[in-house]
């Protein structure tokens, strides 16, 4: 294919009706052909007319149209002033939108938006991508009272929207540059998009992936004909290697999101949404680096400024939320990788610039809410989304319920590259997100008959779904269990009934240490002095655990461990470590030297009562609103 020579950074876009296959109506008329003559106008009425013309009024072109040359894009750089933050620095209430610190709208901002509108309308994506269906979700709508429609980007050839931006960027590379090949850094969907685009364009592609990348993703890229280079412990190291190799070999680096042409390619999702559902009022978009939401917002706000565009991030990966709040790009010091497709430390410069001007806000969702959304979509479609692919659905459900939305809502289901091993964890957490199961901890007297009395009290309101108990030498027994519930009022009544009968009880459904580790362990305190509890994210590769132990052991004694693979690149391991107060700083330095993310979980109520000092009577634990448990 003859590719146009690029003028940095925008290049020359292919003509409407050129050698690329274009989006077609049922009568075969070319969508791009309908808008080619009007693409130079930013007037919403003019462009919208092009989009909504009935197919019967369209005459298919008999000749190719002229090339559409776009001017150089004016980029307002926001790089250089970066703020380091932690995800927990900003926790929102359920359904709450974070504030957006708007920049001053300037003439060049309007010019930039005009560029993106024209770039999206003429984007080269349909050689490899399909116009994904927009499907009503009647079961979800009936269940939650929110009229949700699913924009099924999980049905793309590589099961993700990412190939849109990758192909649009690569289709603008000159023939000379294509001959030298392309390179990218990605552990997931962008890698497959670049690989498929390279196969379509007939160029060589090298995909750099961290050594922790699951084998299923590596093989998926190789099957598409690309060369895989496993380099670096994390994405940052992998990206640095890819950029260095790009310079050495003369390859073109294809960014995953922070590029105008990539953003324009992703923006075609918004173009399709507006045409497929003219009555749309809200569009919920998953946010990682920001390429998808900035492209969608650029198109929708140009054509339908009345439509709300809302981003959704995991609570532990909220880089865009904090960036928009502070009015500068924020870099997360740690990131929760459960929804790995949107787990980025820092959003793109280009993406932030657009989002700051166009996006109506960003909200966050919890891990169990993401898992609940996966289950909801499965019940609706019999398709399984990856966690990142379900983030927008989780947000749309939550926001719609909190704010009482009555109009049409679209949620972008962005991907379905789910590792099979992760289904166990998703299934486990989904019922918590759906409020169908709660994990409780109760303290009962360690004497004959008390267990039977306890079961009778609980069973009066709910049914047990899981139970963990081990006798100890203490005068009190600590019981960790799960119950099935139909509504929150039922659960509240159960907890109040237990407390009124002298059984201190705490709801640990949203306690991460409990859900990921402690609920799978049976045992009790052994009276280990100076024991502390740490959660460590250990890379899923051979030798990674040895690296951690080399830093900690033998100086510090490991007293407890729990780990179960969930198919992600980082395994979450719970460690008990014996460390005197005087050695605490030395342990902190040792943990930091591993360059692995870690967190002190010693203050987790479940750990304290099941394994910690409370079982030996060393301290107190707050129960409920005002109660305290003082071990004998």
Rosetta blueprint (number, residue, H / E / L):
1 X L
2 X L
3 X L
4 X L
5 X L
6 X L
7 X L
8 X L
9 X L
10 X L
11 X L
12 X E
13 X E
14 X L
15 X L
16 X L
17 X L
18 X L
19 X L
20 X L
21 X L
22 X L
23 X L
24 X E
25 X L
26 X L
27 X L
28 X L
29 X L
30 X E
31 X H
32 X H
33 X H
34 X H
35 X H
36 X H
37 X L
38 X L
39 X L
40 X L
41 X L
42 X L
43 X L
44 X H
45 X H
46 X H
47 X H
48 X H
49 X H
50 X H
51 X H
52 X H
53 X L
54 X L
55 X H
56 X H
57 X H
58 X L
59 X L
60 X L
61 X L
62 X L
63 X L
64 X L
65 X L
66 X L
67 X L
68 X E
69 X E
70 X L
71 X L
72 X L
73 X L
74 X L
75 X L
76 X L
77 X L
78 X L
79 X L
80 X L
81 X L
82 X L
83 X E
84 X E
85 X E
86 X L
87 X H
88 X H
89 X H
90 X L
91 X L
92 X L
93 X L
94 X L
95 X L
96 X L
97 X L
98 X L
99 X L
100 X L
101 X L
102 X L
103 X L
104 X L
105 X L
106 X L
107 X H
108 X H
109 X H
110 X H
111 X H
112 X H
113 X H
114 X H
115 X H
116 X H
117 X H
118 X H
119 X H
120 X H
121 X H
122 X L
123 X L
124 X L
125 X L
126 X L
127 X L
128 X L
129 X L
130 X L
131 X L
132 X L
133 X L
134 X E
135 X E
136 X E
137 X L
138 X H
139 X H
140 X H
141 X H
142 X H
143 X H
144 X H
145 X L
146 X L
147 X L
148 X E
149 X E
150 X E
151 X E
152 X E
153 X H
154 X H
155 X H
156 X L
157 X L
158 X L
159 X L
160 X E
161 X L
162 X H
163 X H
164 X H
165 X H
166 X H
167 X H
168 X H
169 X H
170 X H
171 X L
172 X L
173 X L
174 X L
175 X H
176 X H
177 X H
178 X H
179 X H
180 X H
181 X L
182 X E
183 X E
184 X E
185 X E
186 X L
187 X L
188 X L
189 X H
190 X H
191 X H
192 X H
193 X H
194 X H
195 X H
196 X H
197 X H
198 X H
199 X H
200 X H
201 X H
202 X L
203 X L
204 X L
205 X E
206 X E
207 X E
208 X E
209 X E
210 X L
211 X L
212 X L
213 X L
214 X L
215 X H
216 X H
217 X H
218 X H
219 X H
220 X H
221 X H
222 X H
223 X H
224 X L
225 X L
226 X L
227 X E
228 X E
229 X E
230 X E
231 X L
232 X L
233 X L
234 X L
235 X H
236 X H
237 X H
238 X H
239 X H
240 X H
241 X H
242 X H
243 X H
244 X H
245 X H
246 X H
247 X H
248 X H
249 X H
250 X L
251 X L
252 X E
253 X E
254 X L
255 X L
256 X L
257 X L
258 X L
259 X L
260 X H
261 X H
262 X H
263 X H
264 X H
265 X H
266 X H
267 X H
268 X H
269 X H
270 X H
271 X H
272 X H
273 X H
274 X H
275 X H
276 X H
277 X L
278 X L
279 X L
280 X E
281 X E
282 X E
283 X E
284 X E
285 X E
286 X E
287 X L
288 X L
289 X L
290 X L
291 X H
292 X H
293 X H
294 X H
295 X H
296 X H
297 X H
298 X H
299 X H
300 X H
301 X H
302 X H
303 X H
304 X L
305 X L
306 X L
307 X L
308 X E
309 X E
310 X E
311 X E
312 X E
313 X E
314 X E
315 X L
316 X L
317 X L
318 X L
319 X H
320 X H
321 X H
322 X H
323 X H
324 X H
325 X H
326 X H
327 X L
328 X L
329 X L
330 X E
331 X E
332 X E
333 X L
334 X L
335 X L
336 X L
337 X L
338 X L
339 X L
340 X H
341 X H
342 X H
343 X L
344 X L
345 X L
346 X E
347 X L
348 X L
349 X H
350 X H
351 X H
352 X H
353 X H
354 X H
355 X H
356 X H
357 X H
358 X H
359 X L
360 X L
361 X E
362 X E
363 X E
364 X E
365 X E
366 X L
367 X H
368 X H
369 X H
370 X H
371 X H
372 X H
373 X H
374 X H
375 X H
376 X H
377 X H
378 X H
379 X H
380 X H
381 X H
382 X L
383 X L
384 X L
385 X L
386 X L
387 X H
388 X H
389 X H
390 X H
391 X H
392 X H
393 X H
394 X H
395 X H
396 X H
397 X H
398 X H
399 X H
400 X H
401 X H
402 X H
403 X H
404 X L
405 X L
406 X L
407 X L
408 X E
409 X E
410 X E
411 X E
412 X E
413 X E
414 X L
415 X E
416 X L
417 X L
418 X L
419 X L
420 X H
421 X H
422 X H
423 X H
424 X H
425 X H
426 X H
427 X H
428 X H
429 X H
430 X H
431 X H
432 X H
433 X H
434 X L
435 X L
436 X L
437 X E
438 X E
439 X E
440 X E
441 X E
442 X E
443 X E
444 X E
445 X E
446 X L
447 X L
448 X L
449 X L
450 X H
451 X H
452 X H
453 X H
454 X H
455 X H
456 X H
457 X H
458 X H
459 X H
460 X L
461 X L
462 X L
463 X E
464 X E
465 X E
466 X E
467 X E
468 X E
469 X L
470 X L
471 X L
472 X L
473 X L
474 X L
475 X L
476 X E
477 X E
478 X E
479 X E
480 X E
481 X E
482 X E
483 X E
484 X E
485 X L
486 X L
487 X L
488 X H
489 X H
490 X H
491 X H
492 X H
493 X H
494 X H
495 X H
496 X H
497 X H
498 X H
499 X H
500 X H
501 X L
502 X L
503 X L
504 X E
505 X E
506 X E
507 X E
508 X L
509 X L
510 X L
511 X L
512 X H
513 X H
514 X H
515 X H
516 X H
517 X L
518 X H
519 X H
520 X H
521 X L
522 X L
523 X L
524 X L
525 X L
526 X L
527 X L
528 X L
529 X L
530 X L
531 X E
532 X E
533 X E
534 X E
535 X E
536 X E
537 X E
538 X E
539 X E
540 X L
541 X L
542 X L
543 X L
544 X H
545 X H
546 X H
547 X H
548 X H
549 X H
550 X H
551 X H
552 X H
553 X L
554 X L
555 X L
556 X L
557 X E
558 X E
559 X E
560 X E
561 X E
562 X E
563 X L
564 X L
565 X L
566 X L
567 X L
568 X L
569 X L
570 X E
571 X E
572 X E
573 X E
574 X E
575 X E
576 X E
577 X E
578 X E
579 X L
580 X L
581 X H
582 X H
583 X H
584 X H
585 X H
586 X H
587 X H
588 X H
589 X H
590 X H
591 X H
592 X H
593 X H
594 X L
595 X L
596 X L
597 X L
598 X E
599 X E
600 X E
601 X L
602 X L
603 X L
604 X L
605 X H
606 X H
607 X H
608 X H
609 X H
610 X H
611 X L
612 X L
613 X H
614 X H
615 X H
616 X H
617 X L
618 X L
619 X L
620 X E
621 X E
622 X E
623 X E
624 X L
625 X L
626 X L
627 X E
628 X E
629 X E
630 X E
631 X L
632 X L
